[in-house]
Amino acid sequence: MSTVEETAVRLRPPGPAALSWRRARESARRAGLRPLPPRTVPLAEALGATLAEPLTALTDLPAFDTSAMDGWAVAGPGPWRVCGRLLAGQEAAAPLADGAAVEIATGAQLPPGATAVLRREHGEQLGPLLYDRGPEPLTTGQDVRPRGQECRRGEALLATGTPVGPAVLGLAAACGHDRLAVRRRPVVELLVLGDELLDSGLPAPGLVRDALGPLLPPWLRAAGAEVGERRAVRDDFGLLRDAIRHSTADVVITTGGTAAGPVDFLHQALAAADARLLVDGVAVRPGHPMLLAELPGGRHLVGLPGNPLAAVAGTVTLALPLLHARSGRAVVEPAVAPTAVDLPGHPADTRLLPVRRTERGVVPLAFDGPAMLRGLARAEALAVVPPGGAAAGTAVELLEVP
């Protein structure tokens, strides 16, 4: 071992005992409890961010009575005398008199005095007169979307902490917003550690493809993060120390180097970078050598194991709770479902097991080793299996997977 490495080992503080899976998740969430500052951005820039204040309707929705169908807006009982046409985007020139009808398009504003909409397939026009040929008599308000049916002006529609997805953007636009107040997205730098990793092509003697570089960024973005390009770092203490020291990201995520192998320098590099370990090992399989550290300036580092499924376990245990807290997202409790069969567990630790849902409950998937992704690629969730396993019919928590 070099003099630099020996110094780094001496700098490493003694780590605490491995935390339980639940305590580790709570520690990660609490570490990020200071959400990033809010900002107001155009709708298109808000996608993937988190609402910093409730989304409030700026208008009634719909803003006026509209037709839910193509057909005729009618006033009173039929038959009706047809006296014109209304298309979407037009405003009625005059109120509709009793016994009158106007041809109308879906989404068009109803004229004052209209009592219902007769669907095109239910109406028959003979000369100027319109007759109802529907299977049931026309009722007042039929196929009309009344003003304010969805919401009223000033009504709170979505709570602070809601992730901004496409549907949220659509709702915001529909109720009058051009801009949204959102939290700044936490910037994440992904450091992929290891001399053995390839970016392309087939594995070679001693070399393997990097699976986490493609897997993690989309998942982290879905959790509200802004992720740049992955950065490869060789198995070198100085390179890793400097990468951590000079990173300006809110959260640094590393893959590999968390154990105690001959080139696992992460603990030493953290000590040299004046980091404070918050979580150093979690009683969960796979992924138990994961870690969480606080960097100078209030930034954080999540150290994921290098094995792919173990890294996924570390992501759901530490990275996602931290990112959600930094983004200001509301806490979402895991779903719960019964097991269809016995789920195997670890003798002493919590196990995160790829599963699929069936009518009888969740079932485990094969190829669930720490270095495997085949089971995860078919999984709908990760089951949180307590130490010793879960018998058939037992309710277990489910964590969503990418």
Contacts in CASP RR format, 6 or more apart in sequence:
PFRMAT RR
TARGET T0000
AUTHOR 0000-0000-0000
METHOD contacts of the structure
MODEL  1
MSTVEETAVRLRPPGPAALSWRRARESARRAGLRPLPPRTVPLAEALGAT
LAEPLTALTDLPAFDTSAMDGWAVAGPGPWRVCGRLLAGQEAAAPLADGA
AVEIATGAQLPPGATAVLRREHGEQLGPLLYDRGPEPLTTGQDVRPRGQE
CRRGEALLATGTPVGPAVLGLAAACGHDRLAVRRRPVVELLVLGDELLDS
GLPAPGLVRDALGPLLPPWLRAAGAEVGERRAVRDDFGLLRDAIRHSTAD
VVITTGGTAAGPVDFLHQALAAADARLLVDGVAVRPGHPMLLAELPGGRH
LVGLPGNPLAAVAGTVTLALPLLHARSGRAVVEPAVAPTAVDLPGHPADT
RLLPVRRTERGVVPLAFDGPAMLRGLARAEALAVVPPGGAAAGTAVELLE
VP
1 9 0 8 1.000
2 237 0 8 1.000
4 237 0 8 1.000
4 238 0 8 1.000
5 237 0 8 1.000
5 265 0 8 1.000
5 268 0 8 1.000
7 272 0 8 1.000
8 237 0 8 1.000
8 241 0 8 1.000
8 265 0 8 1.000
8 268 0 8 1.000
8 269 0 8 1.000
8 271 0 8 1.000
8 272 0 8 1.000
9 268 0 8 1.000
11 268 0 8 1.000
11 271 0 8 1.000
11 272 0 8 1.000
12 267 0 8 1.000
12 268 0 8 1.000
12 270 0 8 1.000
12 271 0 8 1.000
13 271 0 8 1.000
13 277 0 8 1.000
15 277 0 8 1.000
15 280 0 8 1.000
16 277 0 8 1.000
16 280 0 8 1.000
18 280 0 8 1.000
18 281 0 8 1.000
18 282 0 8 1.000
18 283 0 8 1.000
18 288 0 8 1.000
19 27 0 8 1.000
19 279 0 8 1.000
19 281 0 8 1.000
19 282 0 8 1.000
19 283 0 8 1.000
20 282 0 8 1.000
20 283 0 8 1.000
20 350 0 8 1.000
21 282 0 8 1.000
21 283 0 8 1.000
21 284 0 8 1.000
21 317 0 8 1.000
21 349 0 8 1.000
21 350 0 8 1.000
21 384 0 8 1.000
24 279 0 8 1.000
24 281 0 8 1.000
24 282 0 8 1.000
24 284 0 8 1.000
24 290 0 8 1.000
24 292 0 8 1.000
24 317 0 8 1.000
24 318 0 8 1.000
25 317 0 8 1.000
25 318 0 8 1.000
25 321 0 8 1.000
26 321 0 8 1.000
27 278 0 8 1.000
27 279 0 8 1.000
27 292 0 8 1.000
28 278 0 8 1.000
28 279 0 8 1.000
28 292 0 8 1.000
28 302 0 8 1.000
28 317 0 8 1.000
28 318 0 8 1.000
28 319 0 8 1.000
28 321 0 8 1.000
28 322 0 8 1.000
28 325 0 8 1.000
29 321 0 8 1.000
29 322 0 8 1.000
29 324 0 8 1.000
29 325 0 8 1.000
29 331 0 8 1.000
30 325 0 8 1.000
31 278 0 8 1.000
31 292 0 8 1.000
31 294 0 8 1.000
31 300 0 8 1.000
31 322 0 8 1.000
31 325 0 8 1.000
32 300 0 8 1.000
32 322 0 8 1.000
32 325 0 8 1.000
32 326 0 8 1.000
33 325 0 8 1.000
34 326 0 8 1.000
35 183 0 8 1.000
35 325 0 8 1.000
35 326 0 8 1.000
35 327 0 8 1.000
35 328 0 8 1.000
36 183 0 8 1.000
36 184 0 8 1.000
36 185 0 8 1.000
36 186 0 8 1.000
36 250 0 8 1.000
36 326 0 8 1.000
36 327 0 8 1.000
36 328 0 8 1.000
37 183 0 8 1.000
37 184 0 8 1.000
38 52 0 8 1.000
38 53 0 8 1.000
38 181 0 8 1.000
38 182 0 8 1.000
38 183 0 8 1.000
38 184 0 8 1.000
39 52 0 8 1.000
39 181 0 8 1.000
39 182 0 8 1.000
39 183 0 8 1.000
39 184 0 8 1.000
40 179 0 8 1.000
40 180 0 8 1.000
40 181 0 8 1.000
40 182 0 8 1.000
41 49 0 8 1.000
41 179 0 8 1.000
41 180 0 8 1.000
41 182 0 8 1.000
42 178 0 8 1.000
42 179 0 8 1.000
43 169 0 8 1.000
43 172 0 8 1.000
43 173 0 8 1.000
43 177 0 8 1.000
43 178 0 8 1.000
43 179 0 8 1.000
43 180 0 8 1.000
44 169 0 8 1.000
46 164 0 8 1.000
46 169 0 8 1.000
46 172 0 8 1.000
46 180 0 8 1.000
46 182 0 8 1.000
47 164 0 8 1.000
47 165 0 8 1.000
47 166 0 8 1.000
47 169 0 8 1.000
48 163 0 8 1.000
48 164 0 8 1.000
48 165 0 8 1.000
48 185 0 8 1.000
48 221 0 8 1.000
48 222 0 8 1.000
48 224 0 8 1.000
49 163 0 8 1.000
49 164 0 8 1.000
49 180 0 8 1.000
49 182 0 8 1.000
49 183 0 8 1.000
49 184 0 8 1.000
49 185 0 8 1.000
49 224 0 8 1.000
49 327 0 8 1.000
50 161 0 8 1.000
50 162 0 8 1.000
50 163 0 8 1.000
50 164 0 8 1.000
50 182 0 8 1.000
50 183 0 8 1.000
50 185 0 8 1.000
50 224 0 8 1.000
50 327 0 8 1.000
50 328 0 8 1.000
50 329 0 8 1.000
51 158 0 8 1.000
51 159 0 8 1.000
51 160 0 8 1.000
51 161 0 8 1.000
51 162 0 8 1.000
51 163 0 8 1.000
51 164 0 8 1.000
51 168 0 8 1.000
51 180 0 8 1.000
51 181 0 8 1.000
51 182 0 8 1.000
51 183 0 8 1.000
52 160 0 8 1.000
52 161 0 8 1.000
52 181 0 8 1.000
52 182 0 8 1.000
52 183 0 8 1.000
52 328 0 8 1.000
53 160 0 8 1.000
53 181 0 8 1.000
54 156 0 8 1.000
54 157 0 8 1.000
54 158 0 8 1.000
54 159 0 8 1.000
54 160 0 8 1.000
55 156 0 8 1.000
55 157 0 8 1.000
55 158 0 8 1.000
55 162 0 8 1.000
55 168 0 8 1.000
55 171 0 8 1.000
55 172 0 8 1.000
55 175 0 8 1.000
55 177 0 8 1.000
55 180 0 8 1.000
56 154 0 8 1.000
56 155 0 8 1.000
56 156 0 8 1.000
56 157 0 8 1.000
57 151 0 8 1.000
57 152 0 8 1.000
57 153 0 8 1.000
57 154 0 8 1.000
57 155 0 8 1.000
57 157 0 8 1.000
57 175 0 8 1.000
57 176 0 8 1.000
58 153 0 8 1.000
58 154 0 8 1.000
58 175 0 8 1.000
58 176 0 8 1.000
58 177 0 8 1.000
59 153 0 8 1.000
59 175 0 8 1.000
59 176 0 8 1.000
60 147 0 8 1.000
60 148 0 8 1.000
60 151 0 8 1.000
60 152 0 8 1.000
60 153 0 8 1.000
61 148 0 8 1.000
61 149 0 8 1.000
61 150 0 8 1.000
61 151 0 8 1.000
61 174 0 8 1.000
61 175 0 8 1.000
62 145 0 8 1.000
62 146 0 8 1.000
62 147 0 8 1.000
62 148 0 8 1.000
62 149 0 8 1.000
62 150 0 8 1.000
63 147 0 8 1.000
63 148 0 8 1.000
64 109 0 8 1.000
64 110 0 8 1.000
64 147 0 8 1.000
65 109 0 8 1.000
65 110 0 8 1.000
65 114 0 8 1.000
65 144 0 8 1.000
65 145 0 8 1.000
65 146 0 8 1.000
65 147 0 8 1.000
66 107 0 8 1.000
66 108 0 8 1.000
66 109 0 8 1.000
66 110 0 8 1.000
66 144 0 8 1.000
66 145 0 8 1.000
67 73 0 8 1.000
67 104 0 8 1.000
67 105 0 8 1.000
67 106 0 8 1.000
67 107 0 8 1.000
67 108 0 8 1.000
67 110 0 8 1.000
67 117 0 8 1.000
67 143 0 8 1.000
67 144 0 8 1.000
67 145 0 8 1.000
68 106 0 8 1.000
68 107 0 8 1.000
68 117 0 8 1.000
68 143 0 8 1.000
68 144 0 8 1.000
68 145 0 8 1.000
69 106 0 8 1.000
69 117 0 8 1.000
69 119 0 8 1.000
69 120 0 8 1.000
69 143 0 8 1.000
70 104 0 8 1.000
70 105 0 8 1.000
70 106 0 8 1.000
70 119 0 8 1.000
70 120 0 8 1.000
71 103 0 8 1.000
71 104 0 8 1.000
71 105 0 8 1.000
71 117 0 8 1.000
71 118 0 8 1.000
71 119 0 8 1.000
71 120 0 8 1.000
71 123 0 8 1.000
72 80 0 8 1.000
72 82 0 8 1.000
72 101 0 8 1.000
72 102 0 8 1.000
72 103 0 8 1.000
72 104 0 8 1.000
72 117 0 8 1.000
72 118 0 8 1.000
72 120 0 8 1.000
72 123 0 8 1.000
72 130 0 8 1.000
73 86 0 8 1.000
73 96 0 8 1.000
73 101 0 8 1.000
73 102 0 8 1.000
73 104 0 8 1.000
73 110 0 8 1.000
73 111 0 8 1.000
73 114 0 8 1.000
73 116 0 8 1.000
73 117 0 8 1.000
74 80 0 8 1.000
74 96 0 8 1.000
74 99 0 8 1.000
74 100 0 8 1.000
74 101 0 8 1.000
74 114 0 8 1.000
74 115 0 8 1.000
74 116 0 8 1.000
74 117 0 8 1.000
74 118 0 8 1.000
74 130 0 8 1.000
74 138 0 8 1.000
75 96 0 8 1.000
75 97 0 8 1.000
75 98 0 8 1.000
75 99 0 8 1.000
75 100 0 8 1.000
75 101 0 8 1.000
75 113 0 8 1.000
75 114 0 8 1.000
75 115 0 8 1.000
76 98 0 8 1.000
76 99 0 8 1.000
76 115 0 8 1.000
76 116 0 8 1.000
77 99 0 8 1.000
78 99 0 8 1.000
78 130 0 8 1.000
78 131 0 8 1.000
78 132 0 8 1.000
78 138 0 8 1.000
79 129 0 8 1.000
79 130 0 8 1.000
79 131 0 8 1.000
79 132 0 8 1.000
80 99 0 8 1.000
80 100 0 8 1.000
80 101 0 8 1.000
80 129 0 8 1.000
80 130 0 8 1.000
81 99 0 8 1.000
81 100 0 8 1.000
81 101 0 8 1.000
81 128 0 8 1.000
81 129 0 8 1.000
81 130 0 8 1.000
82 100 0 8 1.000
82 101 0 8 1.000
82 102 0 8 1.000
82 103 0 8 1.000
82 125 0 8 1.000
82 128 0 8 1.000
82 129 0 8 1.000
82 130 0 8 1.000
83 100 0 8 1.000
83 101 0 8 1.000
83 102 0 8 1.000
84 102 0 8 1.000
84 103 0 8 1.000
85 102 0 8 1.000
85 103 0 8 1.000
85 104 0 8 1.000
86 92 0 8 1.000
86 102 0 8 1.000
86 103 0 8 1.000
86 104 0 8 1.000
86 105 0 8 1.000
86 108 0 8 1.000
86 109 0 8 1.000
86 111 0 8 1.000
87 105 0 8 1.000
87 108 0 8 1.000
88 105 0 8 1.000
88 106 0 8 1.000
88 107 0 8 1.000
88 108 0 8 1.000
89 108 0 8 1.000
89 109 0 8 1.000
90 108 0 8 1.000
90 109 0 8 1.000
91 109 0 8 1.000
92 102 0 8 1.000
92 109 0 8 1.000
92 110 0 8 1.000
92 111 0 8 1.000
92 112 0 8 1.000
94 111 0 8 1.000
95 111 0 8 1.000
95 112 0 8 1.000
95 113 0 8 1.000
96 102 0 8 1.000
96 111 0 8 1.000
96 112 0 8 1.000
96 113 0 8 1.000
96 114 0 8 1.000
101 118 0 8 1.000
101 130 0 8 1.000
102 111 0 8 1.000
102 114 0 8 1.000
104 110 0 8 1.000
104 117 0 8 1.000
107 145 0 8 1.000
110 117 0 8 1.000
110 144 0 8 1.000
114 144 0 8 1.000
115 140 0 8 1.000
115 141 0 8 1.000
116 138 0 8 1.000
116 139 0 8 1.000
116 140 0 8 1.000
116 141 0 8 1.000
116 142 0 8 1.000
116 143 0 8 1.000
116 144 0 8 1.000
117 141 0 8 1.000
117 142 0 8 1.000
117 143 0 8 1.000
117 144 0 8 1.000
118 130 0 8 1.000
118 132 0 8 1.000
118 138 0 8 1.000
118 142 0 8 1.000
118 143 0 8 1.000
119 134 0 8 1.000
119 143 0 8 1.000
122 132 0 8 1.000
122 133 0 8 1.000
122 134 0 8 1.000
122 135 0 8 1.000
122 138 0 8 1.000
123 130 0 8 1.000
123 131 0 8 1.000
123 132 0 8 1.000
123 133 0 8 1.000
123 134 0 8 1.000
124 130 0 8 1.000
124 131 0 8 1.000
124 133 0 8 1.000
125 131 0 8 1.000
132 138 0 8 1.000
151 157 0 8 1.000
151 175 0 8 1.000
157 171 0 8 1.000
157 175 0 8 1.000
158 168 0 8 1.000
158 171 0 8 1.000
159 330 0 8 1.000
160 330 0 8 1.000
161 183 0 8 1.000
161 327 0 8 1.000
161 328 0 8 1.000
161 329 0 8 1.000
161 330 0 8 1.000
162 168 0 8 1.000
162 329 0 8 1.000
162 330 0 8 1.000
163 224 0 8 1.000
163 327 0 8 1.000
163 329 0 8 1.000
164 180 0 8 1.000
164 182 0 8 1.000
172 180 0 8 1.000
183 327 0 8 1.000
183 328 0 8 1.000
185 224 0 8 1.000
185 225 0 8 1.000
185 226 0 8 1.000
185 327 0 8 1.000
186 224 0 8 1.000
186 225 0 8 1.000
186 226 0 8 1.000
186 250 0 8 1.000
186 251 0 8 1.000
186 323 0 8 1.000
186 326 0 8 1.000
186 327 0 8 1.000
187 225 0 8 1.000
187 226 0 8 1.000
187 228 0 8 1.000
187 248 0 8 1.000
187 249 0 8 1.000
187 250 0 8 1.000
187 251 0 8 1.000
188 220 0 8 1.000
188 225 0 8 1.000
188 226 0 8 1.000
188 227 0 8 1.000
188 228 0 8 1.000
188 249 0 8 1.000
188 250 0 8 1.000
188 251 0 8 1.000
188 252 0 8 1.000
188 253 0 8 1.000
188 323 0 8 1.000
189 228 0 8 1.000
189 231 0 8 1.000
189 247 0 8 1.000
189 249 0 8 1.000
189 251 0 8 1.000
189 252 0 8 1.000
189 253 0 8 1.000
190 213 0 8 1.000
190 216 0 8 1.000
190 217 0 8 1.000
190 220 0 8 1.000
190 227 0 8 1.000
190 228 0 8 1.000
190 230 0 8 1.000
190 231 0 8 1.000
190 253 0 8 1.000
190 254 0 8 1.000
190 255 0 8 1.000
191 230 0 8 1.000
191 231 0 8 1.000
191 233 0 8 1.000
191 240 0 8 1.000
191 243 0 8 1.000
191 244 0 8 1.000
191 247 0 8 1.000
191 252 0 8 1.000
191 253 0 8 1.000
191 254 0 8 1.000
191 255 0 8 1.000
192 210 0 8 1.000
192 212 0 8 1.000
192 213 0 8 1.000
192 230 0 8 1.000
192 231 0 8 1.000
192 232 0 8 1.000
192 233 0 8 1.000
192 254 0 8 1.000
192 255 0 8 1.000
193 233 0 8 1.000
193 235 0 8 1.000
193 240 0 8 1.000
193 254 0 8 1.000
193 255 0 8 1.000
193 256 0 8 1.000
193 257 0 8 1.000
193 266 0 8 1.000
193 306 0 8 1.000
194 232 0 8 1.000
194 233 0 8 1.000
194 234 0 8 1.000
194 235 0 8 1.000
194 256 0 8 1.000
194 257 0 8 1.000
194 263 0 8 1.000
195 234 0 8 1.000
195 235 0 8 1.000
195 263 0 8 1.000
196 206 0 8 1.000
196 207 0 8 1.000
196 208 0 8 1.000
197 207 0 8 1.000
197 208 0 8 1.000
197 209 0 8 1.000
197 210 0 8 1.000
197 232 0 8 1.000
198 204 0 8 1.000
198 207 0 8 1.000
198 208 0 8 1.000
198 209 0 8 1.000
198 210 0 8 1.000
199 209 0 8 1.000
199 210 0 8 1.000
199 232 0 8 1.000
200 209 0 8 1.000
201 209 0 8 1.000
202 209 0 8 1.000
203 209 0 8 1.000
210 230 0 8 1.000
210 232 0 8 1.000
211 308 0 8 1.000
211 373 0 8 1.000
212 255 0 8 1.000
212 304 0 8 1.000
212 306 0 8 1.000
212 308 0 8 1.000
212 311 0 8 1.000
213 230 0 8 1.000
213 255 0 8 1.000
215 308 0 8 1.000
215 312 0 8 1.000
215 373 0 8 1.000
215 402 0 8 1.000
216 227 0 8 1.000
216 230 0 8 1.000
216 253 0 8 1.000
216 255 0 8 1.000
216 311 0 8 1.000
216 315 0 8 1.000
217 227 0 8 1.000
217 228 0 8 1.000
217 230 0 8 1.000
218 402 0 8 1.000
219 315 0 8 1.000
219 402 0 8 1.000
220 227 0 8 1.000
220 253 0 8 1.000
220 315 0 8 1.000
220 319 0 8 1.000
220 323 0 8 1.000
221 227 0 8 1.000
222 402 0 8 1.000
223 319 0 8 1.000
223 320 0 8 1.000
223 323 0 8 1.000
223 324 0 8 1.000
223 327 0 8 1.000
224 323 0 8 1.000
224 324 0 8 1.000
224 327 0 8 1.000
224 329 0 8 1.000
225 251 0 8 1.000
225 323 0 8 1.000
225 327 0 8 1.000
231 243 0 8 1.000
233 239 0 8 1.000
233 240 0 8 1.000
233 243 0 8 1.000
233 254 0 8 1.000
235 263 0 8 1.000
235 265 0 8 1.000
236 265 0 8 1.000
237 265 0 8 1.000
237 268 0 8 1.000
237 269 0 8 1.000
238 265 0 8 1.000
238 269 0 8 1.000
240 265 0 8 1.000
240 266 0 8 1.000
240 269 0 8 1.000
241 265 0 8 1.000
241 268 0 8 1.000
241 269 0 8 1.000
241 272 0 8 1.000
241 273 0 8 1.000
244 252 0 8 1.000
244 269 0 8 1.000
244 270 0 8 1.000
244 273 0 8 1.000
244 275 0 8 1.000
244 295 0 8 1.000
244 301 0 8 1.000
245 272 0 8 1.000
245 273 0 8 1.000
247 295 0 8 1.000
247 299 0 8 1.000
249 299 0 8 1.000
250 299 0 8 1.000
250 300 0 8 1.000
250 326 0 8 1.000
251 299 0 8 1.000
251 300 0 8 1.000
251 301 0 8 1.000
251 302 0 8 1.000
251 319 0 8 1.000
251 322 0 8 1.000
251 323 0 8 1.000
251 326 0 8 1.000
252 295 0 8 1.000
252 299 0 8 1.000
252 300 0 8 1.000
252 301 0 8 1.000
252 302 0 8 1.000
253 301 0 8 1.000
253 302 0 8 1.000
253 303 0 8 1.000
253 304 0 8 1.000
253 319 0 8 1.000
254 266 0 8 1.000
254 301 0 8 1.000
254 302 0 8 1.000
254 303 0 8 1.000
254 304 0 8 1.000
255 303 0 8 1.000
255 304 0 8 1.000
255 305 0 8 1.000
255 306 0 8 1.000
255 311 0 8 1.000
256 264 0 8 1.000
256 266 0 8 1.000
256 303 0 8 1.000
256 304 0 8 1.000
256 305 0 8 1.000
256 306 0 8 1.000
256 311 0 8 1.000
257 263 0 8 1.000
257 264 0 8 1.000
257 265 0 8 1.000
257 266 0 8 1.000
257 303 0 8 1.000
257 305 0 8 1.000
257 306 0 8 1.000
258 264 0 8 1.000
258 266 0 8 1.000
258 267 0 8 1.000
258 289 0 8 1.000
258 290 0 8 1.000
258 291 0 8 1.000
258 303 0 8 1.000
258 304 0 8 1.000
258 305 0 8 1.000
258 306 0 8 1.000
259 289 0 8 1.000
259 305 0 8 1.000
266 291 0 8 1.000
266 303 0 8 1.000
267 277 0 8 1.000
267 280 0 8 1.000
267 291 0 8 1.000
270 277 0 8 1.000
270 293 0 8 1.000
270 301 0 8 1.000
273 295 0 8 1.000
273 296 0 8 1.000
274 295 0 8 1.000
274 296 0 8 1.000
275 293 0 8 1.000
275 294 0 8 1.000
275 295 0 8 1.000
275 296 0 8 1.000
275 301 0 8 1.000
276 293 0 8 1.000
276 294 0 8 1.000
277 291 0 8 1.000
277 292 0 8 1.000
277 293 0 8 1.000
278 292 0 8 1.000
278 293 0 8 1.000
278 294 0 8 1.000
279 290 0 8 1.000
279 291 0 8 1.000
279 292 0 8 1.000
279 318 0 8 1.000
280 291 0 8 1.000
281 288 0 8 1.000
281 289 0 8 1.000
281 290 0 8 1.000
281 291 0 8 1.000
282 288 0 8 1.000
282 290 0 8 1.000
282 314 0 8 1.000
282 317 0 8 1.000
282 318 0 8 1.000
283 348 0 8 1.000
283 349 0 8 1.000
283 350 0 8 1.000
284 290 0 8 1.000
284 313 0 8 1.000
284 314 0 8 1.000
284 317 0 8 1.000
284 349 0 8 1.000
284 350 0 8 1.000
284 351 0 8 1.000
284 352 0 8 1.000
285 313 0 8 1.000
285 346 0 8 1.000
285 349 0 8 1.000
285 350 0 8 1.000
285 351 0 8 1.000
285 352 0 8 1.000
285 370 0 8 1.000
286 305 0 8 1.000
286 307 0 8 1.000
286 309 0 8 1.000
286 310 0 8 1.000
286 313 0 8 1.000
286 352 0 8 1.000
286 369 0 8 1.000
286 370 0 8 1.000
287 305 0 8 1.000
287 307 0 8 1.000
287 310 0 8 1.000
287 311 0 8 1.000
287 313 0 8 1.000
287 314 0 8 1.000
287 370 0 8 1.000
288 310 0 8 1.000
288 349 0 8 1.000
289 305 0 8 1.000
290 302 0 8 1.000
290 303 0 8 1.000
290 304 0 8 1.000
290 305 0 8 1.000
290 310 0 8 1.000
290 313 0 8 1.000
290 314 0 8 1.000
290 317 0 8 1.000
290 318 0 8 1.000
291 302 0 8 1.000
291 303 0 8 1.000
291 318 0 8 1.000
292 300 0 8 1.000
292 301 0 8 1.000
292 302 0 8 1.000
292 303 0 8 1.000
292 318 0 8 1.000
292 322 0 8 1.000
293 300 0 8 1.000
293 301 0 8 1.000
293 303 0 8 1.000
294 300 0 8 1.000
295 301 0 8 1.000
300 322 0 8 1.000
302 314 0 8 1.000
302 318 0 8 1.000
302 319 0 8 1.000
302 322 0 8 1.000
303 314 0 8 1.000
303 318 0 8 1.000
304 310 0 8 1.000
304 311 0 8 1.000
304 314 0 8 1.000
304 315 0 8 1.000
304 319 0 8 1.000
305 311 0 8 1.000
305 313 0 8 1.000
305 314 0 8 1.000
305 370 0 8 1.000
307 369 0 8 1.000
307 370 0 8 1.000
307 371 0 8 1.000
308 370 0 8 1.000
308 371 0 8 1.000
308 372 0 8 1.000
308 373 0 8 1.000
308 376 0 8 1.000
309 354 0 8 1.000
309 368 0 8 1.000
309 369 0 8 1.000
309 370 0 8 1.000
309 371 0 8 1.000
309 372 0 8 1.000
309 373 0 8 1.000
309 376 0 8 1.000
310 370 0 8 1.000
310 371 0 8 1.000
312 352 0 8 1.000
312 376 0 8 1.000
312 382 0 8 1.000
312 401 0 8 1.000
313 352 0 8 1.000
313 382 0 8 1.000
316 352 0 8 1.000
316 382 0 8 1.000
316 399 0 8 1.000
316 401 0 8 1.000
317 352 0 8 1.000
324 331 0 8 1.000
334 384 0 8 1.000
334 397 0 8 1.000
334 398 0 8 1.000
334 399 0 8 1.000
335 381 0 8 1.000
335 397 0 8 1.000
335 398 0 8 1.000
335 400 0 8 1.000
336 395 0 8 1.000
336 396 0 8 1.000
336 397 0 8 1.000
336 398 0 8 1.000
337 357 0 8 1.000
337 361 0 8 1.000
337 362 0 8 1.000
337 395 0 8 1.000
337 396 0 8 1.000
337 398 0 8 1.000
338 360 0 8 1.000
338 361 0 8 1.000
338 362 0 8 1.000
338 393 0 8 1.000
338 394 0 8 1.000
338 395 0 8 1.000
338 396 0 8 1.000
339 361 0 8 1.000
339 362 0 8 1.000
339 363 0 8 1.000
339 383 0 8 1.000
339 390 0 8 1.000
339 391 0 8 1.000
339 392 0 8 1.000
339 393 0 8 1.000
339 394 0 8 1.000
339 395 0 8 1.000
339 396 0 8 1.000
340 358 0 8 1.000
340 360 0 8 1.000
340 361 0 8 1.000
340 362 0 8 1.000
340 363 0 8 1.000
340 392 0 8 1.000
340 393 0 8 1.000
341 363 0 8 1.000
341 364 0 8 1.000
341 392 0 8 1.000
342 389 0 8 1.000
342 390 0 8 1.000
342 391 0 8 1.000
342 392 0 8 1.000
343 353 0 8 1.000
343 355 0 8 1.000
343 362 0 8 1.000
343 364 0 8 1.000
343 383 0 8 1.000
343 385 0 8 1.000
343 389 0 8 1.000
343 390 0 8 1.000
343 394 0 8 1.000
343 396 0 8 1.000
344 351 0 8 1.000
344 353 0 8 1.000
344 364 0 8 1.000
344 385 0 8 1.000
344 389 0 8 1.000
345 351 0 8 1.000
345 353 0 8 1.000
345 385 0 8 1.000
345 386 0 8 1.000
345 387 0 8 1.000
345 388 0 8 1.000
345 389 0 8 1.000
345 390 0 8 1.000
346 385 0 8 1.000
346 387 0 8 1.000
346 388 0 8 1.000
346 389 0 8 1.000
347 387 0 8 1.000
347 388 0 8 1.000
348 387 0 8 1.000
349 387 0 8 1.000
350 384 0 8 1.000
350 385 0 8 1.000
350 386 0 8 1.000
350 387 0 8 1.000
351 384 0 8 1.000
351 385 0 8 1.000
351 387 0 8 1.000
351 389 0 8 1.000
352 382 0 8 1.000
352 383 0 8 1.000
352 384 0 8 1.000
352 385 0 8 1.000
352 399 0 8 1.000
353 364 0 8 1.000
353 368 0 8 1.000
353 382 0 8 1.000
353 383 0 8 1.000
353 385 0 8 1.000
354 364 0 8 1.000
354 365 0 8 1.000
354 368 0 8 1.000
354 375 0 8 1.000
354 376 0 8 1.000
354 378 0 8 1.000
354 379 0 8 1.000
354 381 0 8 1.000
354 382 0 8 1.000
354 383 0 8 1.000
354 401 0 8 1.000
355 362 0 8 1.000
355 363 0 8 1.000
355 364 0 8 1.000
355 365 0 8 1.000
355 379 0 8 1.000
355 380 0 8 1.000
355 381 0 8 1.000
355 382 0 8 1.000
355 383 0 8 1.000
355 398 0 8 1.000
356 362 0 8 1.000
356 363 0 8 1.000
356 365 0 8 1.000
356 378 0 8 1.000
356 379 0 8 1.000
356 380 0 8 1.000
356 381 0 8 1.000
357 380 0 8 1.000
357 381 0 8 1.000
361 393 0 8 1.000
362 381 0 8 1.000
362 383 0 8 1.000
362 396 0 8 1.000
362 398 0 8 1.000
364 383 0 8 1.000
365 375 0 8 1.000
365 378 0 8 1.000
365 379 0 8 1.000
366 374 0 8 1.000
366 375 0 8 1.000
367 373 0 8 1.000
367 374 0 8 1.000
367 375 0 8 1.000
368 375 0 8 1.000
376 401 0 8 1.000
379 401 0 8 1.000
380 401 0 8 1.000
381 398 0 8 1.000
381 399 0 8 1.000
381 400 0 8 1.000
381 401 0 8 1.000
382 398 0 8 1.000
382 399 0 8 1.000
382 401 0 8 1.000
383 390 0 8 1.000
383 396 0 8 1.000
383 397 0 8 1.000
383 398 0 8 1.000
384 396 0 8 1.000
384 397 0 8 1.000
384 398 0 8 1.000
384 399 0 8 1.000
385 396 0 8 1.000
386 396 0 8 1.000
390 396 0 8 1.000
END
